[in-house]
Amino acid sequence: NCDDAAFFLDARLKGPHVDSGIFAVESISRELHKGKAATMMLRFTPRAQTDYKCKLVIFLDAISNTPYFNIDVSGSGVHPTLGFDRREVMLPCIPLGIKTTVTFFVINYGYDNLDLQYQVPPDSVNAPITVTFPMGTMIGVVKKKLPVQVTFSSKKAMSFKAQIDILDGKGAKYSIPVIGTADNSYASVFPFLSLQ
């Protein structure tokens, strides 16, 4: 309240999505003294993958039925999903018999708590990678990002492209490509050696 006098504040949500419980707020009706503020917590509980709208209507001093101002409130319901911090995992070209590890992140978009599972290509001869979860496989509201380490080593010259499938336990699969090369050519592995 930036005014010199106190006033009575009344704030309510209006609209069909309020009546159905999609949007909710504890009704705020209180006297607001000079220099004070009021905090409102809105709750949004979507029930489908669609857009929702309502209005937050503010009345002052209950003088009339005309609102002092309206605030448009909107939200979009989406199904929970997982994502990654990159489009693909590119392992560096390495010398034969040397191990390399790259870390990428699985990102949670909407799951409460989820114990991740994964699948690697069954053909470990053509794609010799191992996958580890250094911080465990639980992702959720508290832990929004989860590191995943991909390790690759080969004793023979090879290149591969495979994919790691992250499973949500409910049938959804999220895949990320993995690309790697092992070579005995100094020219091919020079970038890797120069960093060691």
Phi, psi and chi 1 to 4 in degrees:
 res  aa     phi    psi   chi1   chi2   chi3   chi4
   1 ASN       -  112.6  180.0    3.1      -      -
   2 CYS   -94.7    1.3  -62.3      -      -      -
   3 ASP   -81.4  165.5 -136.1   -2.0      -      -
   4 ASP   -79.2  -20.7  -71.5  -24.8      -      -
   5 ALA  -117.7  156.6      -      -      -      -
   6 ALA   -73.0  154.3      -      -      -      -
   7 PHE  -142.5  163.8   57.9   79.0      -      -
   8 PHE   -93.1  125.5 -170.3   77.6      -      -
   9 LEU  -105.7  132.7  171.8   71.6      -      -
  10 ASP  -133.0  118.0 -175.8   14.4      -      -
  11 ALA  -124.5  131.9      -      -      -      -
  12 ARG  -142.8  153.1  -66.2  172.7 -110.2  163.2
  13 LEU   -93.9  142.4  -72.0  171.4      -      -
  14 LYS  -136.0  142.4  -68.5 -161.9  172.0 -157.2
  15 GLY   140.1  163.8      -      -      -      -
  16 PRO   -63.4  -29.3   18.1  -26.8      -      -
  17 HIS   -78.3  -11.8  -65.5  132.0      -      -
  18 VAL   -80.8  -44.8  175.7      -      -      -
  19 ASP   -61.4  -31.9  -59.4  -24.3      -      -
  20 SER   -88.4    0.2   62.5      -      -      -
  21 GLY    88.3    6.8      -      -      -      -
  22 ILE   -68.2  -46.9  -55.8  -66.5      -      -
  23 PHE  -109.1  143.9  -70.4  102.0      -      -
  24 ALA  -150.1  149.4      -      -      -      -
  25 VAL  -150.4  143.2   64.6      -      -      -
  26 GLU   -68.8  129.3  -71.9 -175.6   26.6      -
  27 SER   -58.1  127.3 -179.4      -      -      -
  28 ILE  -105.6  109.8  -65.1 -179.7      -      -
  29 SER  -133.8  106.2  -64.2      -      -      -
  30 ARG  -157.5  162.4   68.7  175.1   69.8  141.7
  31 GLU   -83.1  133.3 -169.6  170.8   10.5      -
  32 LEU  -114.0  111.3 -161.7   59.0      -      -
  33 HIS   -81.1  163.9  -65.2  -77.7      -      -
  34 LYS   -54.3  130.7  176.6 -177.4  175.1 -177.1
  35 GLY    79.2    2.5      -      -      -      -
  36 LYS  -102.1  161.8  -62.1  -65.0 -179.1 -177.8
  37 ALA  -128.9  159.3      -      -      -      -
  38 ALA  -118.5  136.3      -      -      -      -
  39 THR  -108.0  134.6  -57.8      -      -      -
  40 MET  -121.1  136.0  -68.4  176.3 -100.8      -
  41 MET  -110.9  117.8  -63.8  -73.1  -77.5      -
  42 LEU   -94.9  143.9  -61.9  174.3      -      -
  43 ARG  -112.6  132.8 -171.4  178.2   71.4 -122.1
  44 PHE  -122.6  117.6  175.4   59.4      -      -
  45 THR  -127.8   83.6  -47.6      -      -      -
  46 PRO   -69.6  150.5   25.5  -31.7      -      -
  47 ARG  -115.6   -6.2  -63.0 -163.3 -179.7  113.5
  48 ALA  -152.5  166.3      -      -      -      -
  49 GLN   -84.1   84.5 -172.7  167.8  -24.7      -
  50 THR  -157.7  176.9 -171.7      -      -      -
  51 ASP   -95.5  144.6  -65.4  -30.3      -      -
  52 TYR  -128.5  148.4  -61.6   93.2      -      -
  53 LYS  -143.3  152.0  -65.8  179.8 -178.4  178.7
  54 CYS  -160.1 -176.1   71.5      -      -      -
  55 LYS  -126.5  138.1  -70.5 -165.5 -179.2  -65.1
  56 LEU   -95.2  114.3  177.6   63.0      -      -
  57 VAL  -103.1  126.8 -176.2      -      -      -
  58 ILE  -111.8  124.2  -51.5  -68.8      -      -
  59 PHE  -113.8  143.1  -65.8   91.8      -      -
  60 LEU  -119.0  131.9  -63.1 -178.0      -      -
  61 ASP    58.7   10.7  -74.9  -27.3      -      -
  62 ALA    46.5   34.9      -      -      -      -
  63 ILE   -71.3  -39.9  -64.6  172.5      -      -
  64 SER  -142.5  177.7   69.3      -      -      -
  65 ASN   -86.1    2.4  -69.3  -27.4      -      -
  66 THR   -90.6  125.6  -55.1      -      -      -
  67 PRO   -65.6  148.4   -6.8   13.8      -      -
  68 TYR   -68.3  -43.6 -177.7   68.3      -      -
  69 PHE  -162.2  162.7   63.9   88.2      -      -
  70 ASN  -118.3  144.2  -63.6  -40.0      -      -
  71 ILE  -118.4  124.0  -60.8  173.7      -      -
  72 ASP   -73.3  131.4  -69.4  -33.3      -      -
  73 VAL  -119.9  132.5  178.9      -      -      -
  74 SER  -142.5  157.4   63.2      -      -      -
  75 GLY  -156.1  156.8      -      -      -      -
  76 SER  -122.8  126.3  -62.9      -      -      -
  77 GLY   -85.3  134.2      -      -      -      -
  78 VAL  -135.1  151.3  -65.3      -      -      -
  79 HIS   -73.9  146.2  -69.5  -65.4      -      -
  80 PRO   -58.4  146.6  -18.2   27.5      -      -
  81 THR  -152.1  167.5 -172.2      -      -      -
  82 LEU  -117.5  152.3  -63.3  174.1      -      -
  83 GLY  -140.1 -177.8      -      -      -      -
  84 PHE  -130.2  159.6  -56.2  103.3      -      -
  85 ASP   -83.0    1.9   68.0  -27.0      -      -
  86 ARG  -156.0  166.6   63.0 -167.1   71.4 -167.6
  87 ARG   -81.3  -30.4  -69.7 -178.7 -177.1 -149.9
  88 GLU  -151.5  159.4   62.1 -173.9    7.9      -
  89 VAL  -101.8  112.3  176.8      -      -      -
  90 MET  -104.8  107.6  179.5   69.5   80.3      -
  91 LEU   -81.3  143.7  -64.0  157.9      -      -
  92 PRO   -68.4  152.7   22.8  -30.0      -      -
  93 CYS   -68.8  123.5 -176.6      -      -      -
  94 ILE  -120.4  156.0   55.6  170.6      -      -
  95 PRO   -68.1  158.9  -15.5   26.4      -      -
  96 LEU   -60.9  137.9  -58.1 -178.6      -      -
  97 GLY    79.4   -1.0      -      -      -      -
  98 ILE   -97.6  144.2  -59.8  -63.9      -      -
  99 LYS  -100.6  139.6 -171.4 -173.9  -67.0 -172.9
 100 THR  -130.9  147.9 -175.3      -      -      -
 101 THR  -132.5  134.6  -59.4      -      -      -
 102 VAL  -124.4  138.9  171.1      -      -      -
 103 THR  -107.5  131.8  -58.8      -      -      -
 104 PHE  -126.9  170.5   70.3   94.6      -      -
 105 PHE  -119.8  137.4  -72.8   86.4      -      -
 106 VAL   -91.6  132.7  176.7      -      -      -
 107 ILE  -114.8  131.6  -57.2  168.8      -      -
 108 ASN   -88.5  127.5  176.3   26.8      -      -
 109 TYR  -122.4   76.1  -63.7  107.2      -      -
 110 GLY   112.4  -11.0      -      -      -      -
 111 TYR   -76.3  140.4  -76.1  103.6      -      -
 112 ASP   -70.9  -62.9  -72.0  -23.9      -      -
 113 ASN  -145.0  135.4  -74.7  -53.1      -      -
 114 LEU  -147.7  131.1 -175.6   62.6      -      -
 115 ASP   -96.8  105.9 -171.6   14.1      -      -
 116 LEU   -70.4  145.3  -64.1 -179.4      -      -
 117 GLN  -123.6  163.3  -60.3  166.6    3.4      -
 118 TYR  -146.6  160.4   69.1   94.4      -      -
 119 GLN  -132.0  136.0  -69.0  176.7  -21.9      -
 120 VAL  -110.7  164.7  -66.9      -      -      -
 121 PRO   -57.5  135.9  -20.2   28.8      -      -
 122 PRO   -68.4  -19.6   21.3  -28.2      -      -
 123 ASP   -89.6   83.3 -172.9    1.3      -      -
 124 SER   -71.9  -13.1   62.1      -      -      -
 125 VAL   -72.6  -41.7  173.8      -      -      -
 126 ASN   -88.6  -15.7  -69.2  -33.3      -      -
 127 ALA  -144.5   77.4      -      -      -      -
 128 PRO   -79.6   76.1   29.2  -31.9      -      -
 129 ILE  -117.8  152.4   58.1  173.8      -      -
 130 THR  -124.2  147.9   56.8      -      -      -
 131 VAL  -120.9  131.9  176.8      -      -      -
 132 THR  -133.1  152.5   56.0      -      -      -
 133 PHE  -116.0   93.1  -70.0   79.4      -      -
 134 PRO   -62.8  -22.0   17.9  -25.8      -      -
 135 MET  -111.1   20.5  -66.2 -178.5   64.9      -
 136 GLY    87.5  178.8      -      -      -      -
 137 THR  -107.6    4.2   57.3      -      -      -
 138 MET   -85.7  129.0  -72.9  -60.7  -67.1      -
 139 ILE  -130.9  150.1 -164.2  167.0      -      -
 140 GLY   180.0 -149.1      -      -      -      -
 141 VAL   -66.1  -41.9  174.8      -      -      -
 142 VAL   -78.8  -43.1  175.8      -      -      -
 143 LYS  -107.1   93.9 -162.5 -172.8  -60.5 -178.4
 144 LYS   -80.3  -25.7  -62.1 -100.9 -173.4 -150.3
 145 LYS  -124.1  141.9  -73.4  175.0   33.2  170.4
 146 LEU  -131.8  122.6 -163.2   62.5      -      -
 147 PRO   -74.9  142.9   25.3  -30.1      -      -
 148 VAL  -129.4  130.5 -179.3      -      -      -
 149 GLN  -106.9  131.7  -67.1 -179.3  -29.4      -
 150 VAL  -112.6  124.5  179.7      -      -      -
 151 THR  -116.7  139.7  -56.7      -      -      -
 152 PHE  -138.9  138.2  164.3   61.1      -      -
 153 SER  -156.4  144.3  179.3      -      -      -
 154 SER  -147.5  142.1  177.2      -      -      -
 155 LYS   -92.3   -3.8  -66.3 -175.6  178.6  176.5
 156 LYS  -127.3  153.8   65.4  176.4 -174.5  170.3
 157 ALA   -64.7  131.1      -      -      -      -
 158 MET  -165.7  157.7   68.0  173.5  -60.7      -
 159 SER  -130.6  149.1  -70.6      -      -      -
 160 PHE  -148.6  158.0   72.6   90.1      -      -
 161 LYS  -135.7  123.3 -178.4  175.1 -179.1 -179.1
 162 ALA  -138.0 -174.8      -      -      -      -
 163 GLN  -139.6  147.6   71.4 -179.9   23.4      -
 164 ILE  -103.6  129.8  -62.1  171.2      -      -
 165 ASP  -103.5  123.5  -63.0  -31.9      -      -
 166 ILE   -99.6  126.7  -56.0  -66.4      -      -
 167 LEU  -109.5  140.2  -49.1  170.8      -      -
 168 ASP   -94.6    1.1   71.9   -5.2      -      -
 169 GLY    84.6   -7.0      -      -      -      -
 170 LYS  -117.5   15.1  -62.8  178.6 -178.8  178.1
 171 GLY   101.7  -12.1      -      -      -      -
 172 ALA   -84.5  141.9      -      -      -      -
 173 LYS  -125.2  132.3  176.2  170.7   71.6  169.6
 174 TYR  -120.9  119.6  -53.6   90.6      -      -
 175 SER  -111.0  144.3  -59.1      -      -      -
 176 ILE  -132.8  128.5 -174.4  165.8      -      -
 177 PRO   -70.4  146.8  -11.5   22.4      -      -
 178 VAL  -126.9  130.0 -179.7      -      -      -
 179 ILE  -126.0  133.9  -59.7  164.4      -      -
 180 GLY  -151.2  157.4      -      -      -      -
 181 THR  -143.6  137.2  -60.3      -      -      -
 182 ALA  -121.4  135.1      -      -      -      -
 183 ASP  -148.2  156.2 -158.6   -9.3      -      -
 184 ASN  -104.5   11.2   59.6   -1.5      -      -
 185 SER   -89.0  125.6  165.6      -      -      -
 186 TYR   -60.7  -37.6 -179.1   75.3      -      -
 187 ALA   -63.6  -38.1      -      -      -      -
 188 SER   -70.4  -39.1  -63.6      -      -      -
 189 VAL   -97.6    2.7  -60.8      -      -      -
 190 PHE   -55.4  -45.1  177.5   75.9      -      -
 191 PRO   -56.3  -39.3  -25.0   34.3      -      -
 192 PHE   -67.4  -46.7  178.1   82.6      -      -
 193 LEU   -65.1  -35.0  -65.6  174.6      -      -
 194 SER   -66.9  -21.2   66.8      -      -      -
 195 LEU   -92.3   -7.0  -64.8  173.4      -      -
 196 GLN   -91.5      -  -57.5  -53.5  -46.9      -
